[in-house]
């Protein structure tokens, strides 16, 4: 066990304020479905009546009305079942949503829920067939959601400021390296779950999509990548861009009417390809991707991000090869060009004289730190560690800023712990493990006392 994990355990043993979990608040179903499909809930379960379940094939997203996932296969007590899968918040949703009288749900082989409820419920089809139901264990759900007890901790020096002020710099560095390593290992485990159920290519595809989504559209981009697997896209090279913009919901008559002349020419080309595959990929109204468009800088508009993702999909073999080297992906991304998107902000905009990068430096760095490096770091790759410790810090996020104030106060010394990307990762992990699990606003958190005894 690492020194950081030992510290975390000691804090948990010594203080209930930090370690008691609040009631789990579930997000909307789209987020739960995305985590499920990525394998973050695992694949082995037990039904509510005690039968063992193993999900063999997670299937495909359903773009139309009906069950959430099609072409899944599960083994229930040794029997292989193939068909759709439905995911709901609670057991009662099966009746509440009308699935029990909807013939489209007659072939469902597994009902996945997150809470069983206070009453006994039976998952039955319109043909009165009982559907096996599993409840995702709360600990798996919490781990997949990575949900803290509080959203934000106040930005003021915490009680841990004092033991850290007395701690030798080498010990502070050791603590932060341990924290950053722990974070990398956690990310590596999440990657392993997705690779286990979907394979290496689909993990990489979803990872780069999530990165391009940035904060407001991470879920939206992940959903799109899951609904259009890279394994399917590379077989339809001539239609990739049209399929992606169409499935995203960006090919509408309204957008065409509002577009500038040159943009209309580009949109016509997309439509000519989209109408041929539209029936297979256009989502039903209730399954539309929830894009967030307000308050976003033009250069970060999701349509531009989507264009960058389409370019990557069109050159997938070269991209995946470049990703084998953490540093190699930078040079590869820098050469991405597109006749339209290198000079347009959106599908409606006029041409810009400025050349616009399809994937900026900050996004590439985020992709390296959060997706490519963790598995190498967890495996002890020396060259990866050298790269990691030299990588410059990204733009200062609100969470990193608040974590640094909590630990080091508003002092000059704080800045030397904000210079590198690994330091930001370390601060984020400490902030998550301690500050966001403490509901006493630092007053009763046992971390400072344990920290005073810790030495790297």
Order of alpha helices (4+ residues) and beta strands (2+ residues): alpha-alpha-alpha-beta-beta-beta-beta-beta-alpha-beta-beta-alpha-alpha-alpha-alpha-alpha-alpha-alpha-alpha-alpha-alpha-alpha-alpha-alpha-alpha-alpha-alpha-alpha-alpha
